[in-house]
Amino acid sequence: MQSLHFKDLFGKKAIITGEVGAGKTKLLASLLDEAALEPNLNIVVLDLAPEFRIGSNIVGVSIRAYSKSLSKVKYLKPHPIFAPRLQGKSKQEVLDLASRNASIIEPYLVNLFSLSPEILFVDDLTIYLQAGKIGLITQLILRVSTFIATAYKGKVILDDKGSGLSCKERSTLEFLLNDSKLNLLEVAL
């Protein structure tokens, strides 16, 4: 795993990218645990990771599995969150699940403006990027002083049943990473 500490990203904006199982969420939790040790920081965690099982395997583990500091910060977990490519059985179902995710997550994003976090951690940003409004995310990134998120960037779960979801997710993530106003660092695992 990357040797990165919260102090390295304090006052910056970063997205941790990588394949399934690369350690994105574990790194995010480690950074959060370090941040939570700092006094007087207004920290919010938005947990968008779907927790989904295929047989006995857990696909996607939330930050709750790794962080010891969630009780010290404002923790938001929209429910339910779906894994569209894994749970959708057809093109339309994949798109419907992504759309449902976006509509479930959006009120949480809007609420973040009133919470005015200084530091925002987002676990699995790509779940919202699949069908959500990019403008809402960019406004939030610009508004907080420190933004650290995880995002899927890999090849293992690309079967989107012909829906184009994987392409949209990837192009939206690339748009964010290349937006000079956001000045996002990519931490690739």
C-alpha atoms as an extended CHARMM CRD file, in Angstrom:
* protein
*
       189  EXT
         1         1  MET       CA              0.0000000000        0.0000000000        0.0000000000  PROA      1               0.0000000000
         2         2  GLN       CA              1.0420000000        3.5540000000       -0.7040000000  PROA      2               0.0000000000
         3         3  SER       CA              3.0550000000        5.2490000000        2.0580000000  PROA      3               0.0000000000
         4         4  LEU       CA              0.8890000000        8.3290000000        2.3360000000  PROA      4               0.0000000000
         5         5  HSD       CA             -0.1590000000       10.2970000000        5.3880000000  PROA      5               0.0000000000
         6         6  PHE       CA             -2.9370000000       12.7650000000        6.0380000000  PROA      6               0.0000000000
         7         7  LYS       CA             -0.4390000000       15.6100000000        6.5380000000  PROA      7               0.0000000000
         8         8  ASP       CA              0.6810000000       15.0150000000        2.9150000000  PROA      8               0.0000000000
         9         9  LEU       CA             -2.8520000000       15.7450000000        1.6690000000  PROA      9               0.0000000000
        10        10  PHE       CA             -4.0480000000       18.3390000000        4.1860000000  PROA      10              0.0000000000
        11        11  GLY       CA             -5.2610000000       21.3870000000        2.2660000000  PROA      11              0.0000000000
        12        12  LYS       CA             -5.2420000000       19.4380000000       -1.0080000000  PROA      12              0.0000000000
        13        13  LYS       CA             -7.7270000000       17.5210000000       -3.1080000000  PROA      13              0.0000000000
        14        14  ALA       CA             -7.0270000000       13.9340000000       -4.1060000000  PROA      14              0.0000000000
        15        15  ILE       CA             -8.6810000000       10.8670000000       -5.5550000000  PROA      15              0.0000000000
        16        16  ILE       CA             -7.2550000000        7.4460000000       -4.7440000000  PROA      16              0.0000000000
        17        17  THR       CA             -7.7810000000        5.2330000000       -7.7960000000  PROA      17              0.0000000000
        18        18  GLY       CA             -7.2080000000        1.5700000000       -8.5050000000  PROA      18              0.0000000000
        19        19  GLU       CA             -8.5280000000       -1.8720000000       -9.1760000000  PROA      19              0.0000000000
        20        20  VAL       CA            -10.8230000000       -3.8860000000       -6.9350000000  PROA      20              0.0000000000
        21        21  GLY       CA             -8.8110000000       -5.0660000000       -3.9280000000  PROA      21              0.0000000000
        22        22  ALA       CA             -5.9520000000       -2.5870000000       -4.4940000000  PROA      22              0.0000000000
        23        23  GLY       CA             -6.3560000000       -1.0940000000       -1.0040000000  PROA      23              0.0000000000
        24        24  LYS       CA             -8.1420000000        2.1720000000       -1.8560000000  PROA      24              0.0000000000
        25        25  THR       CA            -10.5910000000        2.0130000000        1.0490000000  PROA      25              0.0000000000
        26        26  LYS       CA             -7.9610000000        0.7820000000        3.4850000000  PROA      26              0.0000000000
        27        27  LEU       CA             -5.7490000000        3.7640000000        2.5940000000  PROA      27              0.0000000000
        28        28  LEU       CA             -8.7080000000        6.1500000000        2.8900000000  PROA      28              0.0000000000
        29        29  ALA       CA             -9.4860000000        4.7560000000        6.3620000000  PROA      29              0.0000000000
        30        30  SER       CA             -5.8710000000        5.1840000000        7.4260000000  PROA      30              0.0000000000
        31        31  LEU       CA             -5.9020000000        8.8180000000        6.2650000000  PROA      31              0.0000000000
        32        32  LEU       CA             -9.1960000000        9.3990000000        8.0620000000  PROA      32              0.0000000000
        33        33  ASP       CA             -7.8770000000        7.8760000000       11.2850000000  PROA      33              0.0000000000
        34        34  GLU       CA             -4.8830000000       10.2410000000       11.1410000000  PROA      34              0.0000000000
        35        35  ALA       CA             -7.1310000000       13.2530000000       10.4080000000  PROA      35              0.0000000000
        36        36  ALA       CA             -9.4230000000       12.3950000000       13.3170000000  PROA      36              0.0000000000
        37        37  LEU       CA             -6.4610000000       12.7500000000       15.6910000000  PROA      37              0.0000000000
        38        38  GLU       CA             -6.1550000000       16.4310000000       14.7860000000  PROA      38              0.0000000000
        39        39  PRO       CA             -8.1130000000       18.7350000000       17.1080000000  PROA      39              0.0000000000
        40        40  ASN       CA            -10.8930000000       21.0410000000       15.9060000000  PROA      40              0.0000000000
        41        41  LEU       CA            -11.2710000000       19.8250000000       12.3340000000  PROA      41              0.0000000000
        42        42  ASN       CA            -14.7600000000       19.6730000000       10.8170000000  PROA      42              0.0000000000
        43        43  ILE       CA            -14.5510000000       16.2610000000        9.0920000000  PROA      43              0.0000000000
        44        44  VAL       CA            -17.3390000000       14.5540000000        7.1550000000  PROA      44              0.0000000000
        45        45  VAL       CA            -17.2130000000       11.0600000000        5.6740000000  PROA      45              0.0000000000
        46        46  LEU       CA            -19.6180000000       10.1700000000        2.8780000000  PROA      46              0.0000000000
        47        47  ASP       CA            -19.6300000000        6.3930000000        2.4710000000  PROA      47              0.0000000000
        48        48  LEU       CA            -20.9810000000        5.4180000000       -0.9650000000  PROA      48              0.0000000000
        49        49  ALA       CA            -19.4760000000        1.9380000000       -1.1130000000  PROA      49              0.0000000000
        50        50  PRO       CA            -22.0330000000       -0.7460000000       -1.8860000000  PROA      50              0.0000000000
        51        51  GLU       CA            -21.7500000000       -3.7260000000        0.4130000000  PROA      51              0.0000000000
        52        52  PHE       CA            -22.7470000000       -6.6460000000       -1.7320000000  PROA      52              0.0000000000
        53        53  ARG       CA            -22.1620000000      -10.3840000000       -1.5690000000  PROA      53              0.0000000000
        54        54  ILE       CA            -21.7190000000      -12.8580000000       -4.3700000000  PROA      54              0.0000000000
        55        55  GLY       CA            -21.9950000000      -16.2500000000       -2.7150000000  PROA      55              0.0000000000
        56        56  SER       CA            -19.6350000000      -16.2200000000        0.2470000000  PROA      56              0.0000000000
        57        57  ASN       CA            -17.4670000000      -13.4250000000       -1.2120000000  PROA      57              0.0000000000
        58        58  ILE       CA            -18.0010000000       -9.8440000000       -0.1110000000  PROA      58              0.0000000000
        59        59  VAL       CA            -17.6910000000       -7.5300000000       -3.0830000000  PROA      59              0.0000000000
        60        60  GLY       CA            -16.8670000000       -4.0390000000       -1.9490000000  PROA      60              0.0000000000
        61        61  VAL       CA            -16.0010000000       -3.3120000000        1.6270000000  PROA      61              0.0000000000
        62        62  SER       CA            -16.9660000000       -0.0180000000        3.1860000000  PROA      62              0.0000000000
        63        63  ILE       CA            -14.6970000000        2.2780000000        5.1620000000  PROA      63              0.0000000000
        64        64  ARG       CA            -16.5590000000        1.0190000000        8.2510000000  PROA      64              0.0000000000
        65        65  ALA       CA            -14.5410000000       -2.1960000000        7.9880000000  PROA      65              0.0000000000
        66        66  TYR       CA            -11.2140000000       -0.3730000000        8.4080000000  PROA      66              0.0000000000
        67        67  SER       CA            -11.6210000000        2.9420000000       10.2250000000  PROA      67              0.0000000000
        68        68  LYS       CA            -11.5260000000        3.2450000000       14.0000000000  PROA      68              0.0000000000
        69        69  SER       CA            -12.5510000000        6.9100000000       13.9360000000  PROA      69              0.0000000000
        70        70  LEU       CA            -16.0420000000        7.0740000000       12.4760000000  PROA      70              0.0000000000
        71        71  SER       CA            -17.5090000000        7.9790000000       15.8710000000  PROA      71              0.0000000000
        72        72  LYS       CA            -15.2340000000       11.0620000000       15.9790000000  PROA      72              0.0000000000
        73        73  VAL       CA            -16.4670000000       12.5290000000       12.6680000000  PROA      73              0.0000000000
        74        74  LYS       CA            -19.7630000000       13.1890000000       10.9020000000  PROA      74              0.0000000000
        75        75  TYR       CA            -20.4090000000        9.8730000000        9.1150000000  PROA      75              0.0000000000
        76        76  LEU       CA            -23.0270000000        9.6890000000        6.3420000000  PROA      76              0.0000000000
        77        77  LYS       CA            -24.0610000000        6.4030000000        4.7260000000  PROA      77              0.0000000000
        78        78  PRO       CA            -26.9180000000        6.5740000000        2.2000000000  PROA      78              0.0000000000
        79        79  HSD       CA            -29.0110000000        3.4260000000        2.0880000000  PROA      79              0.0000000000
        80        80  PRO       CA            -29.4880000000        1.3950000000        0.0050000000  PROA      80              0.0000000000
        81        81  ILE       CA            -26.5390000000        1.7040000000       -2.3560000000  PROA      81              0.0000000000
        82        82  PHE       CA            -26.4300000000       -0.7370000000       -5.2460000000  PROA      82              0.0000000000
        83        83  ALA       CA            -23.5650000000       -2.2340000000       -7.2710000000  PROA      83              0.0000000000
        84        84  PRO       CA            -25.1620000000       -1.7140000000      -10.7110000000  PROA      84              0.0000000000
        85        85  ARG       CA            -22.7630000000       -3.7870000000      -12.8320000000  PROA      85              0.0000000000
        86        86  LEU       CA            -22.8250000000       -6.6840000000      -10.3850000000  PROA      86              0.0000000000
        87        87  GLN       CA            -26.4870000000       -6.6120000000       -9.3870000000  PROA      87              0.0000000000
        88        88  GLY       CA            -28.0290000000       -5.5520000000      -12.6970000000  PROA      88              0.0000000000
        89        89  LYS       CA            -29.0270000000       -8.4700000000      -14.8900000000  PROA      89              0.0000000000
        90        90  SER       CA            -29.6990000000       -6.4310000000      -18.0470000000  PROA      90              0.0000000000
        91        91  LYS       CA            -28.6630000000       -3.1790000000      -19.6770000000  PROA      91              0.0000000000
        92        92  GLN       CA            -31.7900000000       -1.4350000000      -18.3960000000  PROA      92              0.0000000000
        93        93  GLU       CA            -31.4460000000       -2.8010000000      -14.8750000000  PROA      93              0.0000000000
        94        94  VAL       CA            -27.8160000000       -1.6050000000      -14.6790000000  PROA      94              0.0000000000
        95        95  LEU       CA            -28.9020000000        1.8930000000      -15.7470000000  PROA      95              0.0000000000
        96        96  ASP       CA            -31.8820000000        1.8670000000      -13.3640000000  PROA      96              0.0000000000
        97        97  LEU       CA            -29.7000000000        0.8780000000      -10.3830000000  PROA      97              0.0000000000
        98        98  ALA       CA            -27.1430000000        3.5930000000      -11.2040000000  PROA      98              0.0000000000
        99        99  SER       CA            -29.9500000000        6.1320000000      -11.4920000000  PROA      99              0.0000000000
       100       100  ARG       CA            -31.4340000000        4.9950000000       -8.1650000000  PROA      100             0.0000000000
       101       101  ASN       CA            -28.0200000000        5.3810000000       -6.5400000000  PROA      101             0.0000000000
       102       102  ALA       CA            -27.7030000000        8.9320000000       -7.8660000000  PROA      102             0.0000000000
       103       103  SER       CA            -31.1560000000        9.9030000000       -6.5920000000  PROA      103             0.0000000000
       104       104  ILE       CA            -30.4270000000        8.3800000000       -3.1620000000  PROA      104             0.0000000000
       105       105  ILE       CA            -26.9970000000       10.0670000000       -2.8970000000  PROA      105             0.0000000000
       106       106  GLU       CA            -27.9000000000       13.5080000000       -4.2290000000  PROA      106             0.0000000000
       107       107  PRO       CA            -29.7500000000       14.7390000000       -1.0800000000  PROA      107             0.0000000000
       108       108  TYR       CA            -26.6540000000       13.8330000000        0.9550000000  PROA      108             0.0000000000
       109       109  LEU       CA            -24.4710000000       15.8860000000       -1.3790000000  PROA      109             0.0000000000
       110       110  VAL       CA            -26.8470000000       18.8470000000       -1.1750000000  PROA      110             0.0000000000
       111       111  ASN       CA            -26.8590000000       18.5240000000        2.6350000000  PROA      111             0.0000000000
       112       112  LEU       CA            -23.0550000000       18.7210000000        2.6730000000  PROA      112             0.0000000000
       113       113  PHE       CA            -23.2760000000       22.3780000000        1.6280000000  PROA      113             0.0000000000
       114       114  SER       CA            -25.1040000000       23.1940000000        4.8640000000  PROA      114             0.0000000000
       115       115  LEU       CA            -22.7100000000       21.0800000000        6.9370000000  PROA      115             0.0000000000
       116       116  SER       CA            -19.7830000000       23.0510000000        5.4820000000  PROA      116             0.0000000000
       117       117  PRO       CA            -17.0930000000       20.4510000000        6.1520000000  PROA      117             0.0000000000
       118       118  GLU       CA            -13.5180000000       21.6060000000        6.1570000000  PROA      118             0.0000000000
       119       119  ILE       CA            -12.4260000000       18.0820000000        5.2090000000  PROA      119             0.0000000000
       120       120  LEU       CA            -14.4960000000       15.6930000000        3.1120000000  PROA      120             0.0000000000
       121       121  PHE       CA            -13.7090000000       11.9950000000        2.6850000000  PROA      121             0.0000000000
       122       122  VAL       CA            -15.7430000000       10.0560000000        0.0920000000  PROA      122             0.0000000000
       123       123  ASP       CA            -15.5380000000        6.2860000000       -0.1840000000  PROA      123             0.0000000000
       124       124  ASP       CA            -16.3510000000        5.0610000000       -3.7190000000  PROA      124             0.0000000000
       125       125  LEU       CA            -17.0620000000        8.3110000000       -5.5490000000  PROA      125             0.0000000000
       126       126  THR       CA            -17.4940000000        6.3830000000       -8.8020000000  PROA      126             0.0000000000
       127       127  ILE       CA            -20.8680000000        5.0520000000       -7.6100000000  PROA      127             0.0000000000
       128       128  TYR       CA            -22.2230000000        8.5990000000       -7.9220000000  PROA      128             0.0000000000
       129       129  LEU       CA            -20.2690000000        9.3790000000      -11.1000000000  PROA      129             0.0000000000
       130       130  GLN       CA            -22.1150000000        6.5770000000      -12.9270000000  PROA      130             0.0000000000
       131       131  ALA       CA            -25.3340000000        8.6130000000      -13.1640000000  PROA      131             0.0000000000
       132       132  GLY       CA            -25.0340000000       11.6790000000      -10.9270000000  PROA      132             0.0000000000
       133       133  LYS       CA            -24.6330000000       15.3640000000      -11.6430000000  PROA      133             0.0000000000
       134       134  ILE       CA            -20.9800000000       16.2550000000      -12.1050000000  PROA      134             0.0000000000
       135       135  GLY       CA            -21.6460000000       19.9000000000      -11.2070000000  PROA      135             0.0000000000
       136       136  LEU       CA            -22.6580000000       18.9900000000       -7.6750000000  PROA      136             0.0000000000
       137       137  ILE       CA            -19.4100000000       17.1060000000       -7.0990000000  PROA      137             0.0000000000
       138       138  THR       CA            -17.2390000000       19.8550000000       -8.5780000000  PROA      138             0.0000000000
       139       139  GLN       CA            -18.9510000000       22.4890000000       -6.3920000000  PROA      139             0.0000000000
       140       140  LEU       CA            -18.2910000000       20.3930000000       -3.2860000000  PROA      140             0.0000000000
       141       141  ILE       CA            -14.6650000000       19.7850000000       -4.1940000000  PROA      141             0.0000000000
       142       142  LEU       CA            -14.1410000000       23.5100000000       -4.6990000000  PROA      142             0.0000000000
       143       143  ARG       CA            -15.8820000000       24.3500000000       -1.4250000000  PROA      143             0.0000000000
       144       144  VAL       CA            -13.9140000000       22.1530000000        0.9810000000  PROA      144             0.0000000000
       145       145  SER       CA            -10.3050000000       22.8010000000        1.9020000000  PROA      145             0.0000000000
       146       146  THR       CA             -9.3540000000       19.1050000000        1.8700000000  PROA      146             0.0000000000
       147       147  PHE       CA            -11.0380000000       16.4760000000       -0.3280000000  PROA      147             0.0000000000
       148       148  ILE       CA             -9.9710000000       12.8350000000       -0.3520000000  PROA      148             0.0000000000
       149       149  ALA       CA            -11.9790000000       10.1980000000       -2.1850000000  PROA      149             0.0000000000
       150       150  THR       CA            -11.6400000000        6.7130000000       -3.6070000000  PROA      150             0.0000000000
       151       151  ALA       CA            -12.6710000000        5.8420000000       -7.1520000000  PROA      151             0.0000000000
       152       152  TYR       CA            -12.6700000000        2.6230000000       -9.1160000000  PROA      152             0.0000000000
       153       153  LYS       CA            -10.2980000000        2.6550000000      -12.0710000000  PROA      153             0.0000000000
       154       154  GLY       CA             -9.7000000000       -0.8390000000      -13.3250000000  PROA      154             0.0000000000
       155       155  LYS       CA            -10.6950000000       -3.6590000000      -15.6350000000  PROA      155             0.0000000000
       156       156  VAL       CA            -12.1520000000       -6.3530000000      -13.3800000000  PROA      156             0.0000000000
       157       157  ILE       CA            -15.7250000000       -5.0530000000      -13.1560000000  PROA      157             0.0000000000
       158       158  LEU       CA            -16.3110000000       -3.5010000000      -16.5500000000  PROA      158             0.0000000000
       159       159  ASP       CA            -19.1500000000       -5.7610000000      -17.7610000000  PROA      159             0.0000000000
       160       160  ASP       CA            -21.9810000000       -3.2640000000      -17.7200000000  PROA      160             0.0000000000
       161       161  LYS       CA            -24.3680000000       -5.4080000000      -19.8050000000  PROA      161             0.0000000000
       162       162  GLY       CA            -23.9790000000       -3.0320000000      -22.7830000000  PROA      162             0.0000000000
       163       163  SER       CA            -25.3050000000       -0.0370000000      -20.8220000000  PROA      163             0.0000000000
       164       164  GLY       CA            -22.2880000000        2.2250000000      -21.3780000000  PROA      164             0.0000000000
       165       165  LEU       CA            -22.0600000000        2.7410000000      -17.6060000000  PROA      165             0.0000000000
       166       166  SER       CA            -18.3740000000        1.8140000000      -17.3970000000  PROA      166             0.0000000000
       167       167  CYS       CA            -17.4870000000        4.2940000000      -20.1440000000  PROA      167             0.0000000000
       168       168  LYS       CA            -19.5070000000        7.0850000000      -18.4930000000  PROA      168             0.0000000000
       169       169  GLU       CA            -17.9370000000        6.3640000000      -15.1010000000  PROA      169             0.0000000000
       170       170  ARG       CA            -14.4280000000        6.3980000000      -16.5670000000  PROA      170             0.0000000000
       171       171  SER       CA            -14.9190000000        9.5360000000      -18.6770000000  PROA      171             0.0000000000
       172       172  THR       CA            -16.4990000000       11.4510000000      -15.7750000000  PROA      172             0.0000000000
       173       173  LEU       CA            -13.6420000000       10.4480000000      -13.4780000000  PROA      173             0.0000000000
       174       174  GLU       CA            -11.1080000000       11.5570000000      -16.1110000000  PROA      174             0.0000000000
       175       175  PHE       CA            -12.9910000000       14.8490000000      -16.5180000000  PROA      175             0.0000000000
       176       176  LEU       CA            -12.6660000000       15.5070000000      -12.7810000000  PROA      176             0.0000000000
       177       177  LEU       CA             -9.0000000000       14.5250000000      -12.6950000000  PROA      177             0.0000000000
       178       178  ASN       CA             -8.2130000000       16.7900000000      -15.6590000000  PROA      178             0.0000000000
       179       179  ASP       CA            -10.2560000000       19.8160000000      -14.5380000000  PROA      179             0.0000000000
       180       180  SER       CA             -7.6010000000       22.4600000000      -13.7990000000  PROA      180             0.0000000000
       181       181  LYS       CA             -9.9430000000       24.3970000000      -11.4850000000  PROA      181             0.0000000000
       182       182  LEU       CA            -10.1740000000       21.3820000000       -9.1640000000  PROA      182             0.0000000000
       183       183  ASN       CA             -6.4280000000       20.7270000000       -9.0920000000  PROA      183             0.0000000000
       184       184  LEU       CA             -6.9910000000       17.0930000000       -8.0960000000  PROA      184             0.0000000000
       185       185  LEU       CA             -4.0940000000       14.7820000000       -7.3640000000  PROA      185             0.0000000000
       186       186  GLU       CA             -4.4990000000       11.1940000000       -8.4810000000  PROA      186             0.0000000000
       187       187  VAL       CA             -3.0880000000        8.6230000000       -6.0950000000  PROA      187             0.0000000000
       188       188  ALA       CA             -2.9990000000        5.4850000000       -8.2520000000  PROA      188             0.0000000000
       189       189  LEU       CA             -2.7310000000        2.1640000000       -6.4420000000  PROA      189             0.0000000000
